[in-house]
């Protein structure tokens, strides 16, 4: 979501005659798009103060802006670091704030601003913003506000324009995409839910892939599974955060599903889509998590055999409900638990990836470095091959020769 927001910020700045530079000492304006999900992300902002002071000495006219997900307590602390701290939702007014000779943009909703897409033939399309779930460890409802749905017609219009421009991969984004409710026309009484939105996009003519993130298991429906099975442009990849394998911890996290329900969803998905690639998110060391409760998480990791897991050590976030609970799991214990889960993941991920050796698969290269192309397969496996830069943004077929836990290697067919 922050990447998508950055693309809209770039679109606004270029509209008022700024040009992107990759040399920070040449910049007249620097925008820092902040994330507050973990404290480490916030700490990196503190590290910018000295660098900005040096840049200001070199260029006194330099303008610095902080935006993104910012907690109230951090806004005060960062006010002396930056010339402006601006709400991303107020993006249409930024031109006027930066320089009063510019006019505000003719839209009230910042997600309707045309972005400057930054990746070759891949586009991030937010379908909603904010969240109403209030998971006890998460700051999103406090920094992005309540859930707001984007109009279906605006989403469809953006996708159609991208497909006409030969974009190959469409990502639908939301803090919880499963909650999406929209309308094709303002006067319509019937709402378009997320499975229906996927079907509408799948039916747009063209050769492209559809991916989405993020999904909450509490809202993952049989209808969505059926649509994923039916629609051939929806890639057989799903990130479904489990967060913990223990029901008591899930309840403390306010996740509103049980581990039994989670396993039932996985069972249904694998029955309908046997070749589905599954990833998940896990938090270790949540306040009060015992070794027995942690072991339940290790068990679910072993049982489900995920292709990938994004494992994070719990970090207390101010203003969340969990921050009021004593963080009684030591950093050392969190690290040890992370290492145990990571070792399980390495074994299962390698086992999954080895099955690709000898196969010919379709990939979309998005990065070229030192003679090598890097991209993702249809089912979201990371692939590295030797090849020319001209193949960036084009579907190509690759034969897989090597596998590691974190990706595949092969050669261009």
C-alpha atoms as a printed R data frame, in Angstrom:
    type eleno elety resid chain resno       x       y       z
1   ATOM     1    CA   UNK     A     1   0.000   0.000   0.000
2   ATOM     2    CA   UNK     A     2   2.874   2.379   0.744
3   ATOM     3    CA   UNK     A     3   4.376   1.582  -2.680
4   ATOM     4    CA   UNK     A     4   1.037   2.413  -4.288
5   ATOM     5    CA   UNK     A     5   0.793   5.669  -2.311
6   ATOM     6    CA   UNK     A     6   4.339   6.589  -3.400
7   ATOM     7    CA   UNK     A     7   3.323   6.152  -7.039
8   ATOM     8    CA   UNK     A     8   0.452   8.607  -6.544
9   ATOM     9    CA   UNK     A     9   2.753  11.075  -4.790
10  ATOM    10    CA   UNK     A    10   5.153  10.860  -7.753
11  ATOM    11    CA   UNK     A    11   2.224  11.459 -10.118
12  ATOM    12    CA   UNK     A    12   1.233  14.639  -8.252
13  ATOM    13    CA   UNK     A    13   4.810  15.982  -8.067
14  ATOM    14    CA   UNK     A    14   5.484  15.414 -11.746
15  ATOM    15    CA   UNK     A    15   2.217  17.180 -12.503
16  ATOM    16    CA   UNK     A    16   3.663  20.310 -10.856
17  ATOM    17    CA   UNK     A    17   6.906  20.030 -12.862
18  ATOM    18    CA   UNK     A    18   9.150  18.126 -10.483
19  ATOM    19    CA   UNK     A    19  11.377  15.445 -12.017
20  ATOM    20    CA   UNK     A    20  12.553  12.345 -10.230
21  ATOM    21    CA   UNK     A    21  16.242  12.134  -9.266
22  ATOM    22    CA   UNK     A    22  18.131   9.154  -7.886
23  ATOM    23    CA   UNK     A    23  20.863  11.432  -6.477
24  ATOM    24    CA   UNK     A    24  19.711  12.684  -3.078
25  ATOM    25    CA   UNK     A    25  22.214  15.577  -3.031
26  ATOM    26    CA   UNK     A    26  20.615  16.914  -6.251
27  ATOM    27    CA   UNK     A    27  17.068  16.919  -4.841
28  ATOM    28    CA   UNK     A    28  15.062  20.103  -4.257
29  ATOM    29    CA   UNK     A    29  12.297  18.107  -2.590
30  ATOM    30    CA   UNK     A    30  12.440  14.854  -0.594
31  ATOM    31    CA   UNK     A    31   9.319  12.916   0.420
32  ATOM    32    CA   UNK     A    32   9.608  10.198   3.048
33  ATOM    33    CA   UNK     A    33   6.642   7.803   2.933
34  ATOM    34    CA   UNK     A    34   6.625   6.277   6.404
35  ATOM    35    CA   UNK     A    35   5.431   2.914   7.709
36  ATOM    36    CA   UNK     A    36   4.538   2.412  11.383
37  ATOM    37    CA   UNK     A    37   3.826  -1.322  11.411
38  ATOM    38    CA   UNK     A    38   7.082  -2.018  13.293
39  ATOM    39    CA   UNK     A    39   9.193   0.217  15.526
40  ATOM    40    CA   UNK     A    40  12.273  -0.494  13.387
41  ATOM    41    CA   UNK     A    41  10.616   1.360  10.486
42  ATOM    42    CA   UNK     A    42   9.987   4.381  12.714
43  ATOM    43    CA   UNK     A    43  13.548   4.303  14.068
44  ATOM    44    CA   UNK     A    44  14.926   4.625  10.531
45  ATOM    45    CA   UNK     A    45  13.219   8.028  10.254
46  ATOM    46    CA   UNK     A    46  15.138   9.266  13.317
47  ATOM    47    CA   UNK     A    47  18.334   8.360  11.495
48  ATOM    48    CA   UNK     A    48  17.558  10.881   8.725
49  ATOM    49    CA   UNK     A    49  17.987  14.016  10.849
50  ATOM    50    CA   UNK     A    50  21.747  14.390  10.464
51  ATOM    51    CA   UNK     A    51  21.598  13.588   6.750
52  ATOM    52    CA   UNK     A    52  18.861  16.180   6.162
53  ATOM    53    CA   UNK     A    53  20.805  18.854   8.093
54  ATOM    54    CA   UNK     A    54  23.831  18.300   5.824
55  ATOM    55    CA   UNK     A    55  21.654  18.459   2.712
56  ATOM    56    CA   UNK     A    56  20.043  21.702   3.939
57  ATOM    57    CA   UNK     A    57  23.503  23.225   4.434
58  ATOM    58    CA   UNK     A    58  24.299  22.321   0.831
59  ATOM    59    CA   UNK     A    59  20.888  23.392  -0.526
60  ATOM    60    CA   UNK     A    60  19.011  25.827   1.791
61  ATOM    61    CA   UNK     A    61  15.961  25.697  -0.519
62  ATOM    62    CA   UNK     A    62  15.493  21.951   0.015
63  ATOM    63    CA   UNK     A    63  11.915  21.000   1.001
64  ATOM    64    CA   UNK     A    64  11.385  17.870   3.106
65  ATOM    65    CA   UNK     A    65   8.013  16.147   3.560
66  ATOM    66    CA   UNK     A    66   6.977  13.293   5.828
67  ATOM    67    CA   UNK     A    67   3.810  11.356   4.983
68  ATOM    68    CA   UNK     A    68   2.354   7.855   5.237
69  ATOM    69    CA   UNK     A    69   1.353   5.985   8.386
70  ATOM    70    CA   UNK     A    70   2.313   8.268  11.278
71  ATOM    71    CA   UNK     A    71   1.145   7.917  14.887
72  ATOM    72    CA   UNK     A    72   0.128  11.125  16.683
73  ATOM    73    CA   UNK     A    73   3.014  10.899  19.141
74  ATOM    74    CA   UNK     A    74   5.509  10.620  16.273
75  ATOM    75    CA   UNK     A    75   4.125  13.656  14.434
76  ATOM    76    CA   UNK     A    76   5.273  15.930  17.262
77  ATOM    77    CA   UNK     A    77   8.723  14.349  17.428
78  ATOM    78    CA   UNK     A    78   9.283  14.568  13.685
79  ATOM    79    CA   UNK     A    79   8.023  18.125  13.232
80  ATOM    80    CA   UNK     A    80  11.571  19.511  13.716
81  ATOM    81    CA   UNK     A    81  12.966  17.058  11.130
82  ATOM    82    CA   UNK     A    82  10.681  17.978   8.247
83  ATOM    83    CA   UNK     A    83   9.318  21.149   6.660
84  ATOM    84    CA   UNK     A    84   5.903  19.530   6.236
85  ATOM    85    CA   UNK     A    85   4.123  16.550   7.774
86  ATOM    86    CA   UNK     A    86   1.275  15.871   5.354
87  ATOM    87    CA   UNK     A    87  -1.615  13.417   5.441
88  ATOM    88    CA   UNK     A    88  -1.551  11.130   2.404
89  ATOM    89    CA   UNK     A    89  -5.354  11.413   2.218
90  ATOM    90    CA   UNK     A    90  -4.851  15.167   1.708
91  ATOM    91    CA   UNK     A    91  -2.679  14.546  -1.387
92  ATOM    92    CA   UNK     A    92  -4.940  16.599  -3.743
93  ATOM    93    CA   UNK     A    93  -4.039  19.706  -1.666
94  ATOM    94    CA   UNK     A    94  -0.279  19.118  -1.625
95  ATOM    95    CA   UNK     A    95   0.527  21.339  -4.657
96  ATOM    96    CA   UNK     A    96  -1.026  24.349  -2.900
97  ATOM    97    CA   UNK     A    97   0.721  23.552   0.400
98  ATOM    98    CA   UNK     A    98   4.145  23.121  -1.214
99  ATOM    99    CA   UNK     A    99   3.828  26.299  -3.287
100 ATOM   100    CA   UNK     A   100   0.771  28.546  -3.293
101 ATOM   101    CA   UNK     A   101   1.156  29.269  -7.006
102 ATOM   102    CA   UNK     A   102  -0.206  25.773  -7.711
103 ATOM   103    CA   UNK     A   103  -3.868  24.808  -7.615
104 ATOM   104    CA   UNK     A   104  -5.338  21.930  -5.664
105 ATOM   105    CA   UNK     A   105  -6.250  18.882  -7.747
106 ATOM   106    CA   UNK     A   106  -9.818  18.434  -8.925
107 ATOM   107    CA   UNK     A   107 -10.525  15.330  -6.818
108 ATOM   108    CA   UNK     A   108 -11.316  14.935  -3.142
109 ATOM   109    CA   UNK     A   109 -10.278  11.279  -2.899
110 ATOM   110    CA   UNK     A   110  -6.534  10.754  -3.232
111 ATOM   111    CA   UNK     A   111  -6.853   7.199  -4.613
112 ATOM   112    CA   UNK     A   112  -8.419   8.680  -7.748
113 ATOM   113    CA   UNK     A   113  -5.166  10.506  -8.541
114 ATOM   114    CA   UNK     A   114  -3.324   8.992 -11.500
115 ATOM   115    CA   UNK     A   115  -0.157   7.295 -10.222
116 ATOM   116    CA   UNK     A   116   3.255   7.089 -11.833
117 ATOM   117    CA   UNK     A   117   3.592   3.308 -11.979
118 ATOM   118    CA   UNK     A   118   7.132   2.418 -10.959
119 ATOM   119    CA   UNK     A   119   7.503  -1.240 -11.987
120 ATOM   120    CA   UNK     A   120   7.678  -2.580 -15.542
121 ATOM   121    CA   UNK     A   121   4.186  -3.779 -16.468
122 ATOM   122    CA   UNK     A   122   3.069  -4.296 -12.828
123 ATOM   123    CA   UNK     A   123   0.430  -2.060 -11.252
124 ATOM   124    CA   UNK     A   124  -0.769  -1.757  -7.656
125 ATOM   125    CA   UNK     A   125  -4.455  -0.804  -7.472
126 ATOM   126    CA   UNK     A   126  -5.918   0.017  -4.040
127 ATOM   127    CA   UNK     A   127  -9.565  -1.049  -3.778
128 ATOM   128    CA   UNK     A   128  -9.962   0.291  -0.248
129 ATOM   129    CA   UNK     A   129  -8.106   2.176   2.445
130 ATOM   130    CA   UNK     A   130  -8.137   1.894   6.217
131 ATOM   131    CA   UNK     A   131  -9.407  -0.919   8.418
132 ATOM   132    CA   UNK     A   132 -12.167  -1.641  10.941
133 ATOM   133    CA   UNK     A   133 -10.726  -4.855  12.387
134 ATOM   134    CA   UNK     A   134  -8.628  -3.396  15.238
135 ATOM   135    CA   UNK     A   135  -6.277  -6.332  15.692
136 ATOM   136    CA   UNK     A   136  -4.717  -5.494  19.049
137 ATOM   137    CA   UNK     A   137  -1.129  -5.320  17.729
138 ATOM   138    CA   UNK     A   138  -1.868  -3.223  14.621
139 ATOM   139    CA   UNK     A   139  -1.694   0.554  14.123
140 ATOM   140    CA   UNK     A   140  -3.438   0.655  10.723
141 ATOM   141    CA   UNK     A   141  -6.886   1.766  12.002
142 ATOM   142    CA   UNK     A   142  -5.182   4.594  13.938
143 ATOM   143    CA   UNK     A   143  -2.947   5.857  11.130
144 ATOM   144    CA   UNK     A   144  -5.132   5.151   8.059
145 ATOM   145    CA   UNK     A   145  -8.541   5.515   9.679
146 ATOM   146    CA   UNK     A   146 -11.754   3.534   9.129
147 ATOM   147    CA   UNK     A   147 -12.344   1.351   6.091
148 ATOM   148    CA   UNK     A   148 -13.296   3.291   2.947
149 ATOM   149    CA   UNK     A   149 -14.153   1.463  -0.281
150 ATOM   150    CA   UNK     A   150 -13.156   2.790  -3.675
151 ATOM   151    CA   UNK     A   151 -15.867   2.926  -6.338
152 ATOM   152    CA   UNK     A   152 -16.021  -0.205  -8.479
153 ATOM   153    CA   UNK     A   153 -16.282   1.804 -11.699
154 ATOM   154    CA   UNK     A   154 -13.053   3.685 -10.865
155 ATOM   155    CA   UNK     A   155 -11.201   0.419 -10.199
156 ATOM   156    CA   UNK     A   156 -12.463  -1.153 -13.441
157 ATOM   157    CA   UNK     A   157 -11.582   1.990 -15.407
158 ATOM   158    CA   UNK     A   158  -8.018   1.989 -14.042
159 ATOM   159    CA   UNK     A   159  -7.554  -1.718 -14.841
160 ATOM   160    CA   UNK     A   160  -8.882  -1.323 -18.405
161 ATOM   161    CA   UNK     A   161  -6.495   1.576 -19.046
162 ATOM   162    CA   UNK     A   162  -3.566  -0.475 -17.752
163 ATOM   163    CA   UNK     A   163  -4.439  -3.482 -19.896
164 ATOM   164    CA   UNK     A   164  -4.671  -1.231 -22.979
165 ATOM   165    CA   UNK     A   165  -1.151  -0.083 -22.101
166 ATOM   166    CA   UNK     A   166   0.046  -3.711 -22.057
167 ATOM   167    CA   UNK     A   167   0.366  -4.120 -18.291
168 ATOM   168    CA   UNK     A   168   0.813  -7.765 -17.352
169 ATOM   169    CA   UNK     A   169   0.179  -7.986 -13.611
170 ATOM   170    CA   UNK     A   170  -2.556  -6.313 -11.567
171 ATOM   171    CA   UNK     A   171  -2.377  -6.267  -7.771
172 ATOM   172    CA   UNK     A   172  -5.594  -5.420  -5.888
173 ATOM   173    CA   UNK     A   173  -4.707  -3.910  -2.516
174 ATOM   174    CA   UNK     A   174  -6.491  -3.386   0.759
175 ATOM   175    CA   UNK     A   175  -5.816  -3.836   4.467
176 ATOM   176    CA   UNK     A   176  -8.500  -6.535   4.171
177 ATOM   177    CA   UNK     A   177  -9.628  -7.044   0.577
178 ATOM   178    CA   UNK     A   178 -12.293  -9.568   1.663
179 ATOM   179    CA   UNK     A   179 -14.379  -6.735   3.148
180 ATOM   180    CA   UNK     A   180 -14.703  -4.873  -0.161
181 ATOM   181    CA   UNK     A   181 -18.174  -3.486  -0.988
182 ATOM   182    CA   UNK     A   182 -18.695  -1.259  -4.019
183 ATOM   183    CA   UNK     A   183 -21.098  -0.286  -6.782
184 ATOM   184    CA   UNK     A   184 -20.799  -0.178 -10.562
185 ATOM   185    CA   UNK     A   185 -23.168   2.806 -10.647
186 ATOM   186    CA   UNK     A   186 -23.998   5.232  -7.857
187 ATOM   187    CA   UNK     A   187 -27.711   4.480  -8.158
188 ATOM   188    CA   UNK     A   188 -27.253   0.697  -7.958
189 ATOM   189    CA   UNK     A   189 -28.853  -0.960  -4.938
190 ATOM   190    CA   UNK     A   190 -26.863  -4.184  -5.272
191 ATOM   191    CA   UNK     A   191 -23.344  -4.129  -3.854
192 ATOM   192    CA   UNK     A   192 -20.309  -5.618  -5.565
193 ATOM   193    CA   UNK     A   193 -18.381  -7.801  -3.110
194 ATOM   194    CA   UNK     A   194 -14.739  -8.851  -3.508
195 ATOM   195    CA   UNK     A   195 -15.347 -12.147  -5.374
196 ATOM   196    CA   UNK     A   196 -17.609 -10.312  -7.838
197 ATOM   197    CA   UNK     A   197 -14.982  -7.592  -8.314
198 ATOM   198    CA   UNK     A   198 -12.387 -10.267  -9.114
199 ATOM   199    CA   UNK     A   199 -14.752 -11.822 -11.642
200 ATOM   200    CA   UNK     A   200 -15.400  -8.456 -13.328
201 ATOM   201    CA   UNK     A   201 -11.664  -7.822 -13.686
202 ATOM   202    CA   UNK     A   202 -11.002 -11.383 -14.873
203 ATOM   203    CA   UNK     A   203 -13.550 -10.845 -17.669
204 ATOM   204    CA   UNK     A   204 -11.658  -7.827 -19.075
205 ATOM   205    CA   UNK     A   205 -10.039  -8.979 -22.372
206 ATOM   206    CA   UNK     A   206  -6.255  -9.229 -22.357
207 ATOM   207    CA   UNK     A   207  -3.263 -11.320 -21.354
208 ATOM   208    CA   UNK     A   208  -2.618 -10.440 -17.717
209 ATOM   209    CA   UNK     A   209  -2.424 -11.868 -14.195
210 ATOM   210    CA   UNK     A   210  -4.498 -10.866 -11.152
211 ATOM   211    CA   UNK     A   211  -3.100 -10.969  -7.619
212 ATOM   212    CA   UNK     A   212  -4.467  -9.564  -4.350
213 ATOM   213    CA   UNK     A   213  -3.433  -8.853  -0.769
214 ATOM   214    CA   UNK     A   214  -4.224  -8.920   2.101
215 ATOM   215    CA   UNK     A   215  -6.899 -11.360   3.238
216 ATOM   216    CA   UNK     A   216  -8.223 -11.927   6.756
217 ATOM   217    CA   UNK     A   217  -9.252 -15.555   7.429
218 ATOM   218    CA   UNK     A   218 -12.343 -14.404   9.344
219 ATOM   219    CA   UNK     A   219 -13.865 -13.099   6.092
220 ATOM   220    CA   UNK     A   220 -12.534 -15.699   3.656
221 ATOM   221    CA   UNK     A   221 -15.618 -17.140   1.968
222 ATOM   222    CA   UNK     A   222 -16.445 -20.239  -0.071
223 ATOM   223    CA   UNK     A   223 -17.566 -17.829  -2.804
224 ATOM   224    CA   UNK     A   224 -14.036 -16.400  -2.987
225 ATOM   225    CA   UNK     A   225 -12.530 -19.894  -3.252
226 ATOM   226    CA   UNK     A   226 -14.949 -20.737  -6.080
227 ATOM   227    CA   UNK     A   227 -14.082 -17.528  -7.963
228 ATOM   228    CA   UNK     A   228 -10.347 -18.217  -7.572
229 ATOM   229    CA   UNK     A   229 -10.975 -21.683  -9.035
230 ATOM   230    CA   UNK     A   230 -13.148 -20.425 -11.892
231 ATOM   231    CA   UNK     A   231 -11.223 -17.336 -13.030
232 ATOM   232    CA   UNK     A   232  -8.107 -18.316 -14.961
233 ATOM   233    CA   UNK     A   233  -6.350 -14.930 -14.701
234 ATOM   234    CA   UNK     A   234  -6.338 -15.084 -10.890
235 ATOM   235    CA   UNK     A   235  -2.960 -16.560 -10.000
236 ATOM   236    CA   UNK     A   236  -2.799 -19.685  -7.807
237 ATOM   237    CA   UNK     A   237  -1.116 -17.783  -4.990
238 ATOM   238    CA   UNK     A   238  -2.578 -16.728  -1.650
239 ATOM   239    CA   UNK     A   239  -1.171 -14.927   1.361
240 ATOM   240    CA   UNK     A   240  -3.413 -15.829   4.287
241 ATOM   241    CA   UNK     A   241  -2.032 -14.531   7.613
242 ATOM   242    CA   UNK     A   242  -2.420 -16.977  10.491
243 ATOM   243    CA   UNK     A   243  -0.401 -14.854  13.016
244 ATOM   244    CA   UNK     A   244  -0.521 -17.601  15.676
245 ATOM   245    CA   UNK     A   245  -1.373 -21.270  15.920
246 ATOM   246    CA   UNK     A   246  -2.947 -20.906  19.369
247 ATOM   247    CA   UNK     A   247  -6.573 -19.890  19.933
248 ATOM   248    CA   UNK     A   248  -5.899 -18.004  23.185
249 ATOM   249    CA   UNK     A   249  -3.286 -15.854  21.478
250 ATOM   250    CA   UNK     A   250  -5.574 -15.330  18.448
251 ATOM   251    CA   UNK     A   251  -8.271 -14.103  20.827
252 ATOM   252    CA   UNK     A   252  -5.819 -11.722  22.516
253 ATOM   253    CA   UNK     A   253  -4.899 -10.473  19.052
254 ATOM   254    CA   UNK     A   254  -8.629  -9.925  18.283
255 ATOM   255    CA   UNK     A   255  -8.294 -11.966  15.087
256 ATOM   256    CA   UNK     A   256 -11.883 -13.316  15.317
257 ATOM   257    CA   UNK     A   257 -11.198 -16.774  13.931
258 ATOM   258    CA   UNK     A   258  -9.954 -20.017  15.451
259 ATOM   259    CA   UNK     A   259  -7.066 -22.149  14.286
260 ATOM   260    CA   UNK     A   260  -9.642 -24.834  13.444
261 ATOM   261    CA   UNK     A   261 -11.413 -22.432  11.068
262 ATOM   262    CA   UNK     A   262  -8.066 -21.482   9.530
263 ATOM   263    CA   UNK     A   263  -7.170 -25.124   8.843
264 ATOM   264    CA   UNK     A   264 -10.628 -25.714   7.342
265 ATOM   265    CA   UNK     A   265 -10.102 -22.818   4.896
266 ATOM   266    CA   UNK     A   266  -6.727 -24.253   3.859
267 ATOM   267    CA   UNK     A   267  -8.316 -27.675   3.361
268 ATOM   268    CA   UNK     A   268 -11.057 -26.210   1.124
269 ATOM   269    CA   UNK     A   269  -8.579 -24.160  -0.925
270 ATOM   270    CA   UNK     A   270  -6.258 -27.112  -1.535
271 ATOM   271    CA   UNK     A   271  -9.189 -29.320  -2.506
272 ATOM   272    CA   UNK     A   272 -10.330 -26.819  -5.168
273 ATOM   273    CA   UNK     A   273  -6.852 -25.546  -6.188
274 ATOM   274    CA   UNK     A   274  -4.368 -28.392  -5.535
275 ATOM   275    CA   UNK     A   275  -1.379 -26.458  -6.920
276 ATOM   276    CA   UNK     A   276  -2.033 -23.320  -4.828
277 ATOM   277    CA   UNK     A   277   1.094 -21.598  -3.461
278 ATOM   278    CA   UNK     A   278   0.452 -20.483   0.117
279 ATOM   279    CA   UNK     A   279   2.230 -17.894   2.218
280 ATOM   280    CA   UNK     A   280   1.356 -16.563   5.645
281 ATOM   281    CA   UNK     A   281   2.258 -13.963   8.281
282 ATOM   282    CA   UNK     A   282   3.252 -14.942  11.829
283 ATOM   283    CA   UNK     A   283   4.024 -12.949  14.980
284 ATOM   284    CA   UNK     A   284   6.265 -14.576  17.596
285 ATOM   285    CA   UNK     A   285   6.555 -13.375  21.168
286 ATOM   286    CA   UNK     A   286   3.131 -11.716  21.470
287 ATOM   287    CA   UNK     A   287   2.675 -10.520  25.096
288 ATOM   288    CA   UNK     A   288   1.928 -13.495  27.330
289 ATOM   289    CA   UNK     A   289   2.803 -16.109  24.684
290 ATOM   290    CA   UNK     A   290   4.003 -19.224  26.522
291 ATOM   291    CA   UNK     A   291   6.338 -21.837  25.067
292 ATOM   292    CA   UNK     A   292   3.376 -24.211  24.752
293 ATOM   293    CA   UNK     A   293   1.402 -21.591  22.808
294 ATOM   294    CA   UNK     A   294   4.415 -20.924  20.597
295 ATOM   295    CA   UNK     A   295   4.715 -24.664  19.944
296 ATOM   296    CA   UNK     A   296   1.160 -24.574  18.558
297 ATOM   297    CA   UNK     A   297   2.393 -22.069  15.971
298 ATOM   298    CA   UNK     A   298   5.315 -24.343  15.109
299 ATOM   299    CA   UNK     A   299   2.826 -27.204  14.664
300 ATOM   300    CA   UNK     A   300   0.640 -25.262  12.218
301 ATOM   301    CA   UNK     A   301   3.744 -24.306  10.215
302 ATOM   302    CA   UNK     A   302   4.720 -27.980   9.978
303 ATOM   303    CA   UNK     A   303   1.193 -29.161   9.202
304 ATOM   304    CA   UNK     A   304   0.242 -26.660   6.481
305 ATOM   305    CA   UNK     A   305   3.713 -26.671   4.850
306 ATOM   306    CA   UNK     A   306   3.629 -23.090   3.567
307 ATOM   307    CA   UNK     A   307   5.684 -22.089   0.534
308 ATOM   308    CA   UNK     A   308   6.635 -18.887   2.343
309 ATOM   309    CA   UNK     A   309   6.037 -17.271   5.729
310 ATOM   310    CA   UNK     A   310   6.737 -13.705   6.818
311 ATOM   311    CA   UNK     A   311   7.746 -14.224  10.450
312 ATOM   312    CA   UNK     A   312   8.029 -11.172  12.681
313 ATOM   313    CA   UNK     A   313   9.121 -10.725  16.265
314 ATOM   314    CA   UNK     A   314   6.451  -8.805  18.206
315 ATOM   315    CA   UNK     A   315   7.104  -5.094  18.497
316 ATOM   316    CA   UNK     A   316   4.870  -3.038  20.791
317 ATOM   317    CA   UNK     A   317   3.133  -0.205  18.936
318 ATOM   318    CA   UNK     A   318   1.865   2.832  20.884
319 ATOM   319    CA   UNK     A   319  -1.910   3.504  20.809
320 ATOM   320    CA   UNK     A   320  -2.734  -0.178  20.187
321 ATOM   321    CA   UNK     A   321  -4.512  -2.311  22.800
322 ATOM   322    CA   UNK     A   322  -1.618  -4.781  22.928
323 ATOM   323    CA   UNK     A   323   0.724  -1.963  24.019
324 ATOM   324    CA   UNK     A   324  -1.171  -1.897  27.322
325 ATOM   325    CA   UNK     A   325  -0.236  -5.549  27.979
326 ATOM   326    CA   UNK     A   326   3.162  -6.208  29.550
327 ATOM   327    CA   UNK     A   327   5.605  -7.345  26.866
328 ATOM   328    CA   UNK     A   328   6.971 -10.225  28.961
329 ATOM   329    CA   UNK     A   329   8.698 -12.257  26.230
330 ATOM   330    CA   UNK     A   330  12.373 -11.301  26.112
331 ATOM   331    CA   UNK     A   331  14.110 -10.231  22.897
332 ATOM   332    CA   UNK     A   332  16.342 -13.281  23.218
333 ATOM   333    CA   UNK     A   333  13.332 -15.609  23.445
334 ATOM   334    CA   UNK     A   334  11.627 -13.911  20.491
335 ATOM   335    CA   UNK     A   335  14.766 -14.360  18.394
336 ATOM   336    CA   UNK     A   336  15.034 -18.045  19.361
337 ATOM   337    CA   UNK     A   337  11.378 -18.635  18.464
338 ATOM   338    CA   UNK     A   338  11.867 -16.827  15.156
339 ATOM   339    CA   UNK     A   339  14.859 -19.062  14.375
340 ATOM   340    CA   UNK     A   340  12.866 -22.240  15.130
341 ATOM   341    CA   UNK     A   341  10.062 -21.199  12.775
342 ATOM   342    CA   UNK     A   342  12.487 -20.034  10.110
343 ATOM   343    CA   UNK     A   343  14.201 -23.437  10.163
344 ATOM   344    CA   UNK     A   344  10.847 -25.203   9.695
345 ATOM   345    CA   UNK     A   345  10.033 -22.826   6.842
346 ATOM   346    CA   UNK     A   346  13.401 -23.431   5.131
347 ATOM   347    CA   UNK     A   347  12.780 -27.167   5.080
348 ATOM   348    CA   UNK     A   348   9.205 -27.002   3.767
349 ATOM   349    CA   UNK     A   349   9.965 -24.214   1.263
350 ATOM   350    CA   UNK     A   350  12.912 -26.150  -0.166
351 ATOM   351    CA   UNK     A   351  10.775 -29.290  -0.399
352 ATOM   352    CA   UNK     A   352   8.121 -27.327  -2.331
353 ATOM   353    CA   UNK     A   353  10.617 -25.589  -4.631
354 ATOM   354    CA   UNK     A   354  12.475 -28.768  -5.592
355 ATOM   355    CA   UNK     A   355   9.297 -29.946  -7.350
356 ATOM   356    CA   UNK     A   356   9.866 -27.231  -9.983
357 ATOM   357    CA   UNK     A   357  13.248 -28.572 -11.140
358 ATOM   358    CA   UNK     A   358  13.019 -29.686 -14.769
359 ATOM   359    CA   UNK     A   359   9.716 -27.895 -15.365
360 ATOM   360    CA   UNK     A   360   9.109 -25.137 -17.914
361 ATOM   361    CA   UNK     A   361   7.198 -22.253 -16.315
362 ATOM   362    CA   UNK     A   362   6.016 -18.779 -17.298
363 ATOM   363    CA   UNK     A   363   7.544 -15.796 -15.518
364 ATOM   364    CA   UNK     A   364   7.339 -11.992 -15.640
365 ATOM   365    CA   UNK     A   365  10.816 -10.400 -15.218
366 ATOM   366    CA   UNK     A   366  10.697  -7.041 -13.393
367 ATOM   367    CA   UNK     A   367  14.358  -6.396 -12.528
368 ATOM   368    CA   UNK     A   368  17.663  -6.694 -14.431
369 ATOM   369    CA   UNK     A   369  21.043  -6.655 -12.701
370 ATOM   370    CA   UNK     A   370  24.511  -7.692 -13.875
371 ATOM   371    CA   UNK     A   371  23.158  -9.731 -16.765
372 ATOM   372    CA   UNK     A   372  20.467 -11.509 -14.741
373 ATOM   373    CA   UNK     A   373  16.678 -11.152 -14.857
374 ATOM   374    CA   UNK     A   374  14.608 -11.425 -11.681
375 ATOM   375    CA   UNK     A   375  10.877 -12.015 -11.672
376 ATOM   376    CA   UNK     A   376   7.930 -14.028 -10.443
377 ATOM   377    CA   UNK     A   377   6.188 -17.066 -11.843
378 ATOM   378    CA   UNK     A   378   2.413 -17.319 -12.337
379 ATOM   379    CA   UNK     A   379   2.177 -18.813  -8.836
380 ATOM   380    CA   UNK     A   380   4.496 -16.157  -7.348
381 ATOM   381    CA   UNK     A   381   7.749 -18.073  -7.065
382 ATOM   382    CA   UNK     A   382  10.897 -15.905  -7.224
383 ATOM   383    CA   UNK     A   383  12.969 -16.801 -10.300
384 ATOM   384    CA   UNK     A   384  16.466 -15.740 -11.415
385 ATOM   385    CA   UNK     A   385  17.749 -16.331 -14.951
386 ATOM   386    CA   UNK     A   386  20.512 -15.031 -17.208
387 ATOM   387    CA   UNK     A   387  18.976 -12.904 -19.943
388 ATOM   388    CA   UNK     A   388  18.847  -9.562 -21.785
389 ATOM   389    CA   UNK     A   389  17.325  -6.435 -20.284
390 ATOM   390    CA   UNK     A   390  14.884  -6.122 -23.217
391 ATOM   391    CA   UNK     A   391  12.803  -8.983 -21.705
392 ATOM   392    CA   UNK     A   392  11.765  -6.846 -18.717
393 ATOM   393    CA   UNK     A   393   7.984  -6.632 -18.469
394 ATOM   394    CA   UNK     A   394   7.343  -9.480 -20.935
395 ATOM   395    CA   UNK     A   395   6.011 -12.953 -20.230
396 ATOM   396    CA   UNK     A   396   8.717 -15.516 -20.979
397 ATOM   397    CA   UNK     A   397   9.120 -19.269 -20.561
398 ATOM   398    CA   UNK     A   398  11.908 -20.554 -18.345
399 ATOM   399    CA   UNK     A   399  13.240 -24.036 -17.594
400 ATOM   400    CA   UNK     A   400  14.028 -24.477 -13.888
401 ATOM   401    CA   UNK     A   401  17.396 -26.078 -13.083
402 ATOM   402    CA   UNK     A   402  18.006 -25.194  -9.406
403 ATOM   403    CA   UNK     A   403  15.943 -24.589  -6.266
404 ATOM   404    CA   UNK     A   404  16.650 -23.034  -2.874
405 ATOM   405    CA   UNK     A   405  14.187 -22.341  -0.018
406 ATOM   406    CA   UNK     A   406  13.786 -18.756  -1.232
407 ATOM   407    CA   UNK     A   407  13.643 -19.090  -5.001
408 ATOM   408    CA   UNK     A   408  14.319 -20.832  -8.290
409 ATOM   409    CA   UNK     A   409  17.001 -20.555 -10.985
410 ATOM   410    CA   UNK     A   410  16.785 -21.520 -14.620
411 ATOM   411    CA   UNK     A   411  17.381 -20.456 -18.170
412 ATOM   412    CA   UNK     A   412  15.376 -18.670 -20.842
413 ATOM   413    CA   UNK     A   413  13.726 -21.027 -23.360
